Amino acid sequence: MNPYAAMLIAAGAAAGTTALLGYPLIPWLHKMKFGQIILDIGPSWHKHKQGTPTMGGMLFIPGILLAAIVTFAVDALVGGKLFSSGQFTYDAKAVAGKLAAGLIMASLFGMLGFMDDYTKIVKKRNKGLSVGQKSVAQVLVIAGYLFSLYLSMGREPYTLIPFVRGPVGLGWFFWIFGAVVVYATINAVNFTDGVDGLCSSVTVTAAAALAVIAVLRGCFGVGIVSAALAGGCVGFLVWNRNPAKVIMGDTGSMFLGGMVVAISFALDMPVILLLVGIIYVIEGMSDVIQIGYFKMTGGKRVFKMAPIHHHFEMNGWKEKKIVAVFSLINAAGAALGVALVWFGLEFALK
């Protein structure tokens, strides 16, 4: 199968499946009373969202996974070699192993998010699982995922950095580096969810850039998953754009965080997330800065509310403007990330 056609098929299948799943699933979520709980400390105009169906990740998780799996199955049936195509793919089995481990990791984080959302609904408040419960579950998932990567790399962990001659060996630092990247990304993507269409729109730009990088890297198998991720988010925007008919919840945002991490590690370039997901970085850092400054000053704040998209809401920005501006910023960061890979990848592989 032509790899570019396969990527387009995966994106279209994910978008179509996700959009169509909204017809049966959203009424079902209404029927089950799986509605969003709105914090009193949030923007007062968010109160109208009270009761909007949450757990919207249930639309795009199967859409993305099924689109990717079916595309790979069809390719295998016609004798294709998507995982061994490309100029720079020097270990197709390792790439496939890392990607499979990543998809399992993302799915487990989606399940954890589902448990958190469900607990919120049952308890009728905006707090789900306890911090301890979340932390233990996240540590277990991260540890299992990193161990799988460790085995896929032949127990010699490395990474690629554009313009840095490599691959760069990580040694024991792999465990610290990997844990920080996974934990920070999962939570930063989660922070980005909070305005209609924001997280899904930003993730479209990130996934599209990762798909291009996968092509440059020669990892067309990873490109198919990236394309499916972008397509699934586009399909979800049919229902999630302002005014949202469904909210992705932690079910969706934690899965999306797991997916961008999985793709970046499968490409051997997790560092590229600093640019490809620059809005994730800004959202996550705004929360860290807010909490740190609040504690250091005994109650003062840098932002009117964190994460930073709420700060702009408090300053009068409409949700559609926030989504447009943030998506454009992430698209610019993603384009810069692609450019760095374009010019610096071959050097990094020497």
N, C-alpha and C positions, 0 to 999 in steps of 0.2 A: 504494500500500500504506500502511495506517495505520502511522505511524512507531513507535508504542509496541508494536504487534503485531510489527513487524519486529525490534525489539530483543529481544523475548521469544523469537521464533523463532531469532534468531542465538545467544542464550544457550543455549537448549535444544539446538540443533543442535551447538554446540561441546561442550557437556557430554556429550551422547550419543555423538558421534563419538570424543571423547577416551577416554571410559570403554570403549567397544567396542574401540578400537585396542589396549587393554591385553591383550586375550585372545590375539591373534597375536604382538604385539611383545615382550611380557615373556618368554614361552618362547623366542623367537628370541634375545633378549639373553642369556638363560641359556645357550643352545646355543653362542653365539659367545664365551662367557666374558667378556662385557663387564661385569665386576664392579667395585665400588667398592674403592679402595685407602684404608685408614684410617691416618692419621698416628699414630706412636708417642707424640707429645706431646699428643695429644688425650685426652679422657675415656676411661678404661680400659673402661667399659661400652659404648663404641662399637665395640669389637672384634667383637662378634657381627654387625655390619653388613658385615664384610669379605666381599666377593663378591656383595653385593646388586646386582642389575643397575642400571647407571647409564645416562646418556643418555636419561632418561625424558622429556626435552623432545620426543623424537620422537613422543610420544603427542599432546601438546597443540598443538604447532606446526601440524601439518596440520589438526587439529581446529578451531583458532581461525581460521586463514586460510581454510579451505574454507567454514566457516560464514558468515564475513563476505562472501566473494566470491559465494557462492550467493545470499545474501540480497539483495545489490546486483543480481545478475543477474535474479532474480525480480522485483524492484521495477522494473527497467528494462523487462522484458517486459510488465508490466501498466501501463506508462506512469506510474510513480511518479516523484517528484522529491525523494528523501530528502535530497539535498545542497543543495537550494534551499528546504527547508522551514524555518520558524522565524522568530521575530520579529527576531533580532539577526544573522542570517547575511547579511552585506552583500557577500561575495565568495565565492560557492559554488565557483567554479573554483579559487580560491586554496586553500580548505579541502581540496578533493579532491586538489589537487597536493601539499599538505603531508602529507596523510594517506598518499598513495601512496608518497611519498619515505620516510616513517616506517616503513611496512610493509617496504619493501625494506631499510632500515637495520636493523630488528629481525631480519629474516631473515639478513642478513649477519653480525650478531653471533651469531645462533644457529649459523651455520656455523662461525664462529671458535671458539665454545664446543665444538662437535662435534670440531673438530680438536684442541683442547686435551684433551678427554676421551679421544679415541682415542690420543693420544700417551701419556697416563698409563697406559692399559691396555697398550699395546705395550711400554713401558719398565718396567712392573710397579712403579711408584712413584707417589707423590702429587704429582709435579711434571710438568706437561705441556710446553707450549711455553715457550720461554725468555722472559724479561722483554722482551728486545729484539724478539723476533718478535711478541709480543702488542702491544707498544707501537706498532710500525710499522703493524700491521694495524688497530688501533683508530684511530690518527691518520688513516689513509686513509679508513676508513668514516665517521668523524666529519666530515672535511673535505668528502667528497662529499655527505653529508646536509645540512650547513650551507649548502653552495653551492646545493643544490636549494631549501632554504627561502628563501634570499636571492632566487632567481629568482621563487619563488612570491609573495613579498611585493612584487614590483615593484621590487626593488633598494632598497627603503626599509624596512629591518628595524625592527620595532616589537614591543611586548608590551603586554598588558593586565594591570593590577594593580587588584584591587578597591579602591574608594574613592579611587583616584588618577585624576584626570582625564586621559583619554588618547584614543587610543592613545599610549603613551610611545615616542618614537623612540629607537632604540639606536645608530644610526650605526655607526662602526667597532667600538664596544664589543660589538656583536652577536657578533662572531667569538670574542672571549674568553669572554663570557657563555655562548654556546651550547656551546662546547667544554667548559667547566667543568661545565655542567648535564648534558650527555650522558655525559661520562667519569665524573663522580661518581655519577650514577644507576646506570649499568651496573654499576659495581663495588660500590655499596652494596647493590643487589639481589642480586648474587652473594654478598656477605657474609652476607645474610639466609638463604641456603640452608645448612643444616648440622644441622637438627633435623627429624625426620620431620613433614612437613606444614606447616612454618613459612612458608616462602617462598610456597607456593601459597595458604595461608590468608590471609596478610597481603595478597597481591595481589588476592584476591577483594574485600576491603574497599576497597582502593585503586581497583580497576576499577569497582566499583559506584558509588563516589563520582564518578569521572570520567564515568560514564554519566549521572548526574544533572546534573552540571555541563554536559555536552554538550547536554542537553535545555534547561537554563536559557540556554545560549549560543545555542540554536537550531540547533546543528550535529547533526542527527539521523544523518547519515552517520557522524560520529565516535562518536555514541552507540551505533550498531550494532557498531562495532569494540570499543568498551569493554565492551558486553554480551557479545560473543563471548569477549573476554579473561576476563571473570569466569566465564562458563560453562565455558571450557576448564580453568580452575583448579579449579572444582568437580568436573568430570569426572576430573581428575588425582588429586584427593584420594581417590577410590575406591581407588586403588592406592598413594598416597603417604602416607596417614594412618598413624599409629603402630599397629602395627609396619609400616614401609614395605615393600612388595613391589618397589618400584622407586624410584630416586633420580633427581631431575631432572638433576643434573650441570650443568656449565657450559653444555651445550647448551641446557638449559631456562632457567636463571637469567639468562644473558646475553640470550636472546630476550625474556624478561619485562621486563628492564630497558629494552631497546630499545622495547618496546611502550608502557610507561608514559610514556617520553620522547616517543615519536611522538604519542601522544594529547594530551599536555600542550601540545606545540608546535602541533598542529593546532587546539587550542582557543585558541591565542595566550596561554596562561597557564602557562608552565613553572614560575613561582614558586610556584604552588599545590601543587607536589609537596612543598614543605616541610611541609605539613600533611597532604595526602592520603597521602603516603608517609612519615609521621613515623617509623615503625619503621625504614625504610630509612636515614633520616638518623641515627637513634640507633645503628644497627648500624655504619654507615660511620664515624661520629665516634668510636665506642668503639675501633675499630681504629687510627685516626689518633692518638688520645690515648695509647693503649697504646704504640705504636711511638715516638712523640715523647718520652714520659716515660721510656721505657726508655733511649733514647739520651742524654737530658739528665742522667739520674741514674746512668748507668753500670751499669744492670741492674735497677733497681727497677721494679715494675709497679703500675699502678692497679687493674687487674682480675686475677683469678686466671687468666683466659684470655680472649682476644678473638678474634672479635667477642663482644659482651656476652651473647648467649644461652648461650655456653659458660661464662661466669662464673657464671650462675645454675645451670647444670648442676653445676658444681664445688661449689656451695653446697647441692646436694641436691634441686634442683627436678627433677621428672619432665618428660619431653619434652611430654606432653599439657598440663601446667600452663603451660609456657613458651608453647606455641602458643596456648592460650586467652587468657592474659594479654596477650601481644604483639598478638594479633589484636584484642582489645578496645581496647587503647591506640590501635592504628592506626585502628580504626573511629571512636573518639572524635575523633582528629585529622582524619579524613576528613569527619566530620560538621561540624566547625568550618570546614573548608575550603569545604564546600557552603554553609554559612550565610554566609560572607564573600562568596561569589559571588552568592548570593541577594539580599543587601542592597546589595552594592557594584558589581554588574556594570553596571547601567544608567548609573550615574555615570561608570564607567570608559570607557564608550563615547561619552560626550558630547564 
